[in-house]
Amino acid sequence: MKITDIRITGLSGGTVEGGWAEELAPDDNVHTIVEVIADSGLVGVGSTFTSRDLVAGAVKLLRPWIIGQRTDEPAKVSETLRQNTFWQGRGGSVEHAISGIDIALWDLFGKAVNQPVARLLGGVYRTKIKPYGSLLFDEVDPLRAKLKQAVDRGFRAIKLGWKPFGRRDSKTDEALVAAARETVGPDVELMIDAGGSEAFWPHGYKWALRTAQMLANYDVTWFEEALPPDDLAGFAELRRHSPVPIATGEVFTRRQSFRPLFEGQCVDIVQPDCTKCGGLTEAWRIAWSAYEHNVLWVPHGWNTAVGLAADIQLACAMPVAKYVEFLTPSPYVDDLITVPFRPDAEGFLTLPDKPGLGIELNRDALERFGR
């Protein structure tokens, strides 16, 4: 089979609050669905954490190297795209678009050979993975309400991130974390994301260390993005002295960008986003590199049900994997596929038993949200 076309659909009308942008509204477009179409009629589905306009520009650039290529060689195709766009790529929107194409190619490959992507990535180590419900911080009372709703939806791990945490004072930070722990109780895991990739992040190593010491008192599972993403020396020092595990990596693209994190012993947990870092192919390489450096790989997943499906497939194909991120509530996660993912009674997600990513787009929802 050969690739004959690429179809893209930007999503708007259900965009959730972002945390990093005051103006982000439901009608804003920050996610794009990518469909790769084969001459057999099969269609592979991917997702990228980038607006439709940027993806459209990148796809126009990439088309000469993808149309006519084989559908059963996803890693070769995506690397060909990467290698031939070094002067306009090497990260950013072009790599984000390659990510969506690569995920779609793996889905298409799985459908063609009637196998789940996890098996094609090397084998199924597990059939269940724990999702953590990903939420934004809020004032104490609305935060408690958010947390109760997440627990009621079945989540046994919850991550809280961004403002007002880290934006006022240390007393506010501790009050928020204390309220969160009291609300969910001792048996639900809590992760804290400072959101240090936000524009003009004001805090450095000493703030991060003091905050990590506070978080340890509340049995926090990890401390994420405590520093700006490129402060590798700061992350290395923080990891050495923090009583809680340190995590970062969501804004990096291409496997080469992650190498200094491992070689510099900067993190306990690395968090590539397969809808941005280069797709499942690059995420698989990064996850294996993490495993070889005894760093826990946890996918960043502030995206769609398609991105979540890709993360589940990769998590089930890695020797060591504990979590996937689950944006909740979100129309793009809850409504975009015909059989939505839901935590089971133990708080786990099950690897779909269908070929490819194991999902089917809800075409009515795609039409409703499409632009």
C-alpha positions as CSV (number, residue, x, y, z in Angstrom):
1,M,0.0,0.0,0.0
2,K,1.1,3.6,-0.7
3,I,0.2,6.9,0.9
4,T,-2.0,9.0,-1.3
5,D,-3.1,11.9,0.8
6,I,-3.0,13.7,4.2
7,R,-6.1,15.3,5.7
8,I,-5.9,17.7,8.6
9,T,-8.7,19.0,10.9
10,G,-8.1,21.7,13.5
11,L,-10.1,21.4,16.7
12,S,-12.0,24.3,18.2
13,G,-15.2,24.7,20.3
14,G,-14.0,22.4,23.1
15,T,-10.6,23.7,23.9
16,V,-10.0,23.6,27.7
17,E,-8.4,26.2,29.9
18,G,-4.7,26.1,29.2
19,G,-3.0,27.6,32.2
20,W,-0.2,29.2,30.1
21,A,-2.5,31.7,28.3
22,E,-5.0,34.0,29.9
23,E,-6.8,34.4,26.6
24,L,-7.2,30.7,25.7
25,A,-10.9,30.0,25.1
26,P,-13.0,27.1,23.9
27,D,-13.0,28.4,20.3
28,D,-9.2,28.6,20.2
29,N,-7.4,26.0,18.1
30,V,-4.3,24.4,19.6
31,H,-4.8,20.7,18.6
32,T,-5.0,19.2,15.1
33,I,-6.1,15.8,13.9
34,V,-4.0,14.3,11.1
35,E,-5.3,11.5,8.9
36,V,-3.0,9.6,6.5
37,I,-4.9,8.0,3.6
38,A,-3.7,4.9,1.8
39,D,-4.5,3.8,-1.7
40,S,-6.3,0.8,-0.2
41,G,-8.8,3.1,1.5
42,L,-7.4,2.5,5.0
43,V,-6.9,5.7,7.1
44,G,-4.5,6.2,9.9
45,V,-5.2,8.8,12.6
46,G,-2.8,11.0,14.5
47,S,-2.8,14.1,16.6
48,T,-0.5,17.1,17.1
49,F,-0.4,19.7,19.8
50,T,-0.3,22.6,17.3
51,S,-2.8,24.8,15.5
52,R,-4.2,23.8,12.1
53,D,-2.6,26.8,10.3
54,L,0.9,25.8,11.5
55,V,0.3,22.1,10.6
56,A,-1.1,23.1,7.2
57,G,2.1,25.0,6.4
58,A,4.3,22.1,7.6
59,V,2.3,19.5,5.6
60,K,2.7,21.6,2.4
61,L,6.4,21.5,3.0
62,L,6.4,17.8,3.8
63,R,4.1,16.4,1.1
64,P,6.9,15.7,-1.5
65,W,8.6,13.3,0.8
66,I,5.4,11.5,2.0
67,I,3.0,11.0,-0.9
68,G,3.7,7.7,-2.6
69,Q,5.6,6.2,0.3
70,R,4.9,2.8,1.7
71,T,2.4,2.6,4.6
72,D,4.2,-0.1,6.5
73,E,7.4,1.8,7.2
74,P,6.4,4.6,9.6
75,A,9.9,5.1,11.2
76,K,11.5,5.3,7.8
77,V,9.0,7.8,6.5
78,S,9.1,10.1,9.5
79,E,12.9,10.1,9.6
80,T,12.9,10.9,5.9
81,L,10.7,13.9,6.6
82,R,13.0,15.0,9.5
83,Q,16.2,14.5,7.5
84,N,14.9,16.5,4.5
85,T,13.6,19.5,6.4
86,F,16.7,20.3,8.5
87,W,16.8,23.9,7.2
88,Q,13.1,24.6,8.1
89,G,12.6,22.0,10.8
90,R,14.8,20.6,13.6
91,G,12.0,21.2,16.1
92,G,9.0,23.5,16.3
93,S,5.9,23.3,14.1
94,V,7.5,21.2,11.4
95,E,8.5,18.5,14.0
96,H,5.0,18.8,15.6
97,A,3.4,18.1,12.2
98,I,5.8,15.1,11.7
99,S,4.6,13.9,15.1
100,G,1.0,13.7,14.0
101,I,1.9,12.1,10.7
102,D,4.1,9.5,12.4
103,I,1.3,8.6,14.9
104,A,-1.1,8.2,12.0
105,L,1.4,6.0,10.1
106,W,1.7,3.7,13.0
107,D,-2.1,3.5,13.3
108,L,-2.3,2.8,9.6
109,F,0.4,0.1,9.8
110,G,-1.4,-1.6,12.6
111,K,-4.6,-1.6,10.7
112,A,-2.9,-3.0,7.6
113,V,-1.4,-6.0,9.5
114,N,-4.3,-6.4,12.0
115,Q,-2.1,-5.8,15.1
116,P,-2.0,-3.3,17.9
117,V,0.7,-0.6,17.7
118,A,2.1,-1.9,21.1
119,R,3.0,-5.2,19.5
120,L,4.5,-3.5,16.5
121,L,6.7,-1.4,18.8
122,G,8.3,-4.5,20.1
123,G,5.8,-6.4,22.3
124,V,3.1,-6.0,25.0
125,Y,4.6,-5.9,28.5
126,R,1.3,-5.0,30.1
127,T,-2.3,-4.5,29.1
128,K,-3.2,-1.9,31.8
129,I,-1.7,1.4,32.7
130,K,-2.5,3.9,35.4
131,P,-3.8,7.3,34.2
132,Y,-3.3,10.4,36.2
133,G,-6.1,13.0,35.9
134,S,-4.5,16.3,34.8
135,L,-6.0,19.5,36.2
136,L,-5.1,23.1,36.7
137,F,-4.8,24.6,40.1
138,D,-7.6,27.0,41.3
139,E,-8.5,28.8,44.5
140,V,-9.0,26.4,47.4
141,D,-12.8,25.9,47.3
142,P,-13.1,25.4,43.5
143,L,-10.0,23.3,43.6
144,R,-11.6,21.0,46.2
145,A,-14.6,20.6,43.8
146,K,-12.4,19.8,40.9
147,L,-10.6,17.1,42.9
148,K,-13.8,15.5,44.1
149,Q,-15.1,15.3,40.6
150,A,-11.8,13.7,39.4
151,V,-11.9,11.1,42.1
152,D,-15.6,10.4,41.3
153,R,-14.5,9.8,37.7
154,G,-12.3,7.0,38.9
155,F,-8.8,8.6,39.0
156,R,-6.5,7.3,41.6
157,A,-3.7,9.7,40.7
158,I,-4.1,13.4,40.0
159,K,-1.7,16.1,38.8
160,L,-2.3,19.8,39.6
161,G,-0.5,22.5,37.7
162,W,0.2,26.1,37.0
163,K,-1.4,29.3,38.4
164,P,-1.9,30.3,41.1
165,F,0.8,27.9,42.3
166,G,4.2,29.6,42.2
167,R,2.7,32.9,41.2
168,R,2.0,34.5,44.6
169,D,3.9,33.3,47.7
170,S,4.9,30.1,49.5
171,K,2.0,30.3,51.9
172,T,-0.5,30.1,49.0
173,D,1.4,27.2,47.5
174,E,1.3,25.2,50.7
175,A,-2.3,26.0,51.3
176,L,-3.2,24.7,47.9
177,V,-1.3,21.5,48.3
178,A,-2.6,20.9,51.8
179,A,-6.1,21.4,50.6
180,A,-5.5,19.0,47.7
181,R,-4.1,16.2,50.0
182,E,-6.9,16.6,52.5
183,T,-9.5,16.4,49.8
184,V,-8.3,13.3,48.0
185,G,-7.0,11.5,51.1
186,P,-3.8,9.4,51.5
187,D,-4.6,6.8,48.9
188,V,-4.7,9.0,45.8
189,E,-1.4,10.0,44.3
190,L,-0.7,13.7,43.9
191,M,1.7,15.2,41.4
192,I,2.6,18.9,41.3
193,D,3.4,20.9,38.1
194,A,4.8,24.4,38.6
195,G,4.6,25.2,34.9
196,G,8.1,26.6,34.6
197,S,7.9,26.7,30.8
198,E,5.5,29.6,31.1
199,A,6.8,32.9,29.6
200,F,9.2,34.8,32.0
201,W,9.3,32.2,34.7
202,P,10.7,34.0,37.8
203,H,11.9,31.2,40.0
204,G,15.3,29.6,40.3
205,Y,17.0,26.7,42.1
206,K,16.6,27.8,45.6
207,W,12.8,28.4,45.3
208,A,12.5,25.0,43.6
209,L,14.4,23.3,46.4
210,R,12.4,25.0,49.2
211,T,9.2,24.1,47.4
212,A,10.3,20.5,46.9
213,Q,11.0,20.2,50.6
214,M,7.4,21.4,51.3
215,L,5.9,19.0,48.8
216,A,7.6,16.1,50.5
217,N,5.5,16.7,53.6
218,Y,2.4,16.0,51.5
219,D,3.7,12.7,49.9
220,V,3.8,14.2,46.4
221,T,4.8,11.7,43.7
222,W,6.8,14.1,41.6
223,F,7.6,17.8,41.1
224,E,7.3,18.9,37.5
225,E,8.8,21.9,35.6
226,A,10.1,23.6,38.7
227,L,12.5,25.5,36.5
228,P,12.6,26.8,32.9
229,P,13.1,23.9,30.5
230,D,16.6,24.9,29.4
231,D,18.0,25.3,32.9
232,L,19.7,21.9,32.7
233,A,22.3,22.7,35.4
234,G,19.6,23.9,37.7
235,F,17.6,20.6,37.1
236,A,20.7,18.5,37.8
237,E,21.3,20.3,41.1
238,L,17.7,20.1,42.1
239,R,17.5,16.4,41.3
240,R,20.5,15.8,43.5
241,H,19.0,17.5,46.5
242,S,15.2,17.3,46.2
243,P,13.4,14.9,48.5
244,V,10.8,14.3,45.8
245,P,11.4,13.1,42.2
246,I,12.0,15.8,39.6
247,A,10.3,15.7,36.2
248,T,10.5,17.8,33.0
249,G,10.7,17.4,29.2
250,E,7.3,18.3,27.7
251,V,8.6,21.1,25.4
252,F,11.5,19.3,23.9
253,T,11.4,17.9,20.4
254,R,13.6,15.3,18.6
255,R,15.5,12.6,20.5
256,Q,18.7,14.5,20.3
257,S,17.3,17.2,22.6
258,F,16.7,14.7,25.4
259,R,20.2,13.4,25.4
260,P,21.6,16.1,27.7
261,L,18.8,15.4,30.3
262,F,20.1,11.9,30.6
263,E,23.8,12.5,30.3
264,G,23.6,15.3,32.8
265,Q,21.5,13.3,35.3
266,C,19.0,16.2,35.3
267,V,15.7,14.3,35.9
268,D,14.2,11.3,37.7
269,I,11.2,11.4,35.3
270,V,11.3,12.4,31.6
271,Q,8.1,13.6,29.9
272,P,8.2,13.7,26.1
273,D,4.9,14.5,24.3
274,C,4.5,12.2,21.3
275,T,2.2,14.8,19.6
276,K,5.1,17.2,19.6
277,C,8.5,15.4,20.1
278,G,8.4,13.5,16.7
279,G,5.6,11.0,17.1
280,L,5.6,7.5,18.4
281,T,8.8,6.7,16.7
282,E,10.8,9.4,18.5
283,A,8.9,8.9,21.8
284,W,9.8,5.2,21.6
285,R,13.5,6.0,21.1
286,I,13.4,8.5,24.0
287,A,11.6,6.1,26.3
288,W,14.2,3.4,25.6
289,S,17.0,5.9,26.3
290,A,15.3,6.8,29.6
291,Y,15.1,3.1,30.5
292,E,18.8,2.6,29.7
293,H,19.6,5.6,32.0
294,N,17.3,4.3,34.8
295,V,15.0,7.3,34.3
296,L,11.2,6.8,34.4
297,W,9.5,7.7,31.2
298,V,6.0,9.3,31.7
299,P,4.3,10.7,28.6
300,H,3.1,14.3,28.6
301,G,-0.4,14.3,27.3
302,W,-2.3,17.6,27.4
303,N,-4.0,16.7,24.2
304,T,-6.7,14.6,22.6
305,A,-8.1,11.0,22.8
306,V,-5.9,10.2,19.8
307,G,-2.8,11.3,21.7
308,L,-3.9,9.4,24.7
309,A,-4.4,6.3,22.7
310,A,-0.8,6.6,21.3
311,D,0.5,7.0,24.9
312,I,-1.3,3.9,26.1
313,Q,0.1,1.8,23.2
314,L,3.7,3.0,23.9
315,A,3.2,2.6,27.7
316,C,2.2,-1.0,27.2
317,A,5.2,-1.6,24.9
318,M,7.9,-0.4,27.4
319,P,9.5,-2.7,30.0
320,V,8.9,-0.1,32.7
321,A,6.0,2.3,32.6
322,K,3.7,3.4,35.4
323,Y,1.5,6.3,34.1
324,V,-0.1,8.1,31.3
325,E,-1.4,11.7,31.5
326,F,-5.2,12.0,31.0
327,L,-6.6,15.6,30.5
328,T,-9.9,15.7,32.3
329,P,-12.5,16.8,31.7
330,S,-12.0,17.6,28.0
331,P,-14.4,17.2,25.0
332,Y,-11.4,16.3,22.8
333,V,-10.7,13.3,25.1
334,D,-14.2,12.4,26.1
335,D,-16.1,12.9,22.8
336,L,-13.7,12.5,20.0
337,I,-13.7,8.7,19.7
338,T,-16.6,6.3,19.6
339,V,-15.5,4.3,22.7
340,P,-14.0,6.9,25.2
341,F,-11.3,5.8,27.6
342,R,-12.4,5.5,31.2
343,P,-10.5,4.4,34.4
344,D,-11.7,1.1,35.7
345,A,-12.6,0.3,39.3
346,E,-8.9,0.1,40.2
347,G,-8.1,3.3,38.4
348,F,-6.5,1.8,35.3
349,L,-6.9,2.0,31.6
350,T,-7.0,-1.1,29.4
351,L,-5.0,-1.5,26.2
352,P,-7.6,-1.6,23.3
353,D,-7.8,-5.0,21.6
354,K,-8.3,-3.6,18.1
355,P,-5.6,-3.0,15.5
356,G,-3.5,0.1,15.2
357,L,-4.2,2.6,18.0
358,G,-7.4,0.6,18.8
359,I,-9.7,3.6,18.4
360,E,-12.3,5.0,15.9
361,L,-12.9,8.7,15.4
362,N,-16.4,9.9,16.3
363,R,-17.1,11.6,13.0
364,D,-20.0,13.6,14.3
365,A,-17.8,15.0,17.1
366,L,-15.0,15.7,14.6
367,E,-17.4,17.6,12.4
368,R,-18.7,19.5,15.4
369,F,-15.2,20.5,16.6
370,G,-13.5,20.7,13.1
371,R,-12.3,23.8,11.5
